[in-house]
């Protein structure tokens, strides 16, 4: 799934988590792609 850029993928994942309206399958697919690309969807808080 290389349709989305890394930034778009992370944004879509965060948006899906915040909205709560998305089906869990969509969140799982996005999360799997994020881990496959080695991205971190959230910044570490100090």
Backbone as a printed PyTorch tensor [residue, N CA C, xyz], in Angstrom:
tensor([[[  0.8550,  -1.1740,   0.0000],
         [  0.0000,   0.0000,   0.0000],
         [  0.8980,   1.2340,   0.0000]],

        [[  1.4320,   1.5870,  -1.1160],
         [  2.3120,   2.7440,  -1.2160],
         [  1.5780,   3.9110,  -1.8680]],

        [[  0.2680,   3.9700,  -1.7100],
         [ -0.5320,   5.0450,  -2.2880],
         [ -0.3410,   6.3270,  -1.4880]],

        [[ -0.2930,   6.2210,  -0.1780],
         [ -0.1550,   7.3890,   0.6870],
         [  1.3130,   7.6580,   0.9990]],

        [[  1.6480,   8.9360,   1.1180],
         [  2.9880,   9.2750,   1.5830],
         [  3.0480,   8.9750,   3.0820]],

        [[  4.2370,   9.0180,   3.6410],
         [  4.3970,   8.7310,   5.0670],
         [  3.5910,   9.7080,   5.9250]],

        [[  3.6370,  10.9920,   5.5640],
         [  2.9190,  12.0130,   6.3330],
         [  1.4050,  11.7950,   6.2560]],

        [[  0.9130,  11.4730,   5.0700],
         [ -0.5170,  11.2340,   4.8990],
         [ -0.9580,   9.9990,   5.6760]],

        [[ -0.1220,   8.9830,   5.6920],
         [ -0.4400,   7.7560,   6.4080],
         [ -0.5490,   8.0030,   7.9050]],

        [[  0.4150,   8.7230,   8.4650],
         [  0.3950,   9.0180,   9.8990],
         [ -0.8040,   9.9040,  10.2400]],

        [[ -1.0810,  10.9060,   9.3900],
         [ -2.2250,  11.7800,   9.6310],
         [ -3.5320,  10.9910,   9.5930]],

        [[ -3.6750,  10.0900,   8.6400],
         [ -4.8930,   9.2850,   8.5290],
         [ -5.0690,   8.4010,   9.7560]],

        [[ -3.9720,   7.8490,  10.2420],
         [ -4.0250,   6.9910,  11.4280],
         [ -4.4580,   7.7880,  12.6590]],

        [[ -3.8450,   8.9560,  12.8550],
         [ -4.2130,   9.7920,  14.0030],
         [ -5.6740,  10.2260,  13.9110]],

        [[ -6.1020,  10.6020,  12.7080],
         [ -7.4770,  11.0440,  12.5030],
         [ -8.4590,   9.9110,  12.7830]],

        [[ -8.1390,   8.7090,  12.3530],
         [ -9.0090,   7.5620,  12.5800],
         [ -9.1330,   7.2610,  14.0740]],

        [[ -8.0460,   7.4060,  14.8030],
         [ -8.0950,   7.1660,  16.2490],
         [ -8.9210,   8.2320,  16.9610]],

        [[ -8.7710,   9.4890,  16.5450],
         [ -9.4860,  10.5820,  17.2020],
         [-10.9760,  10.5390,  16.9200]],

        [[-11.3510,  10.2400,  15.6910],
         [-12.7590,  10.3000,  15.3050],
         [-13.5730,   9.2090,  15.9840]],

        [[-13.0050,   8.0380,  16.1150],
         [-13.7310,   6.9420,  16.7370],
         [-14.8160,   6.3710,  15.8620]],

        [[-15.0960,   7.0310,  14.7580],
         [-16.1420,   6.5650,  13.8540],
         [-15.6250,   5.5030,  12.8930]],

        [[-14.3260,   5.4980,  12.6860],
         [-13.7250,   4.5480,  11.7610],
         [-13.8400,   3.1290,  12.3200]],

        [[-13.9520,   2.1980,  11.4220],
         [-13.9950,   0.8020,  11.8400],
         [-12.6130,   0.3960,  12.3190]],

        [[-12.5970,  -0.5500,  13.2170],
         [-11.3180,  -0.9870,  13.7670],
         [-10.4310,  -1.6130,  12.7090]],

        [[-11.0310,  -2.1910,  11.6650],
         [-10.2260,  -2.8070,  10.6140],
         [ -9.3900,  -1.7740,   9.8780]],

        [[ -9.9380,  -0.5660,   9.6920],
         [ -9.2020,   0.5070,   9.0270],
         [ -8.0130,   0.9100,   9.8800]],

        [[ -8.2270,   1.0350,  11.1670],
         [ -7.1480,   1.4170,  12.0840],
         [ -6.0640,   0.3460,  12.0760]],

        [[ -6.4630,  -0.9130,  12.0610],
         [ -5.4800,  -2.0000,  12.0500],
         [ -4.6600,  -2.0000,  10.7670]],

        [[ -5.3170,  -1.7470,   9.6370],
         [ -4.6020,  -1.7190,   8.3590],
         [ -3.5870,  -0.5780,   8.3490]],

        [[ -4.0090,   0.5970,   8.8060],
         [ -3.1020,   1.7440,   8.8420],
         [ -1.9370,   1.4930,   9.7890]],

        [[ -2.2330,   0.9170,  10.9480],
         [ -1.1730,   0.6480,  11.9240],
         [ -0.1850,  -0.3770,  11.3820]],

        [[ -0.6820,  -1.3790,  10.6830],
         [  0.2060,  -2.3850,  10.1010],
         [  1.1300,  -1.7610,   9.0600]],

        [[  0.5980,  -0.8640,   8.2440],
         [  1.4190,  -0.2060,   7.2360],
         [  2.4520,   0.7190,   7.8820]],

        [[  2.0650,   1.3900,   8.9680],
         [  2.9950,   2.2720,   9.6750],
         [  4.1640,   1.4700,  10.2380]],

        [[  3.8770,   0.3510,  10.8730],
         [  4.9570,  -0.4620,  11.4310],
         [  5.8030,  -1.0770,  10.3220]],

        [[  5.1780,  -1.4050,   9.2030],
         [  5.9140,  -1.9660,   8.0680],
         [  6.9150,  -0.9580,   7.5200]],

        [[  6.5310,   0.3160,   7.5050],
         [  7.4260,   1.3700,   7.0140],
         [  8.3880,   1.8630,   8.0920]],

        [[  8.1900,   1.4380,   9.3320],
         [  9.0870,   1.8400,  10.4130],
         [  8.8410,   3.2430,  10.9210]],

        [[  7.5990,   3.7080,  10.8340],
         [  7.2580,   5.0560,  11.2830],
         [  6.7690,   5.0340,  12.7220]],

        [[  6.8000,   6.1900,  13.3420],
         [  6.2670,   6.3450,  14.6940],
         [  5.1660,   7.3890,  14.6170]],

        [[  3.9060,   6.9930,  14.8310],
         [  2.7930,   7.9050,  14.6150],
         [  2.6630,   9.0140,  15.6420]],

        [[  3.3040,   8.8720,  16.7870],
         [  3.1780,   9.8940,  17.8260],
         [  4.5530,  10.3160,  18.2950]],

        [[  4.6890,  11.5890,  18.6050],
         [  5.9290,  12.1090,  19.1440],
         [  6.0180,  11.7600,  20.6170]],

        [[  7.2190,  11.5260,  21.0920],
         [  7.4020,  11.2480,  22.5110],
         [  7.2220,  12.5250,  23.3080]],

        [[  6.5060,  12.4120,  24.4070],
         [  6.3330,  13.5600,  25.2880],
         [  7.3860,  13.5050,  26.3750]],

        [[  7.9050,  14.6590,  26.7160],
         [  8.9450,  14.7150,  27.7560],
         [  8.3430,  14.8520,  29.1060]]])
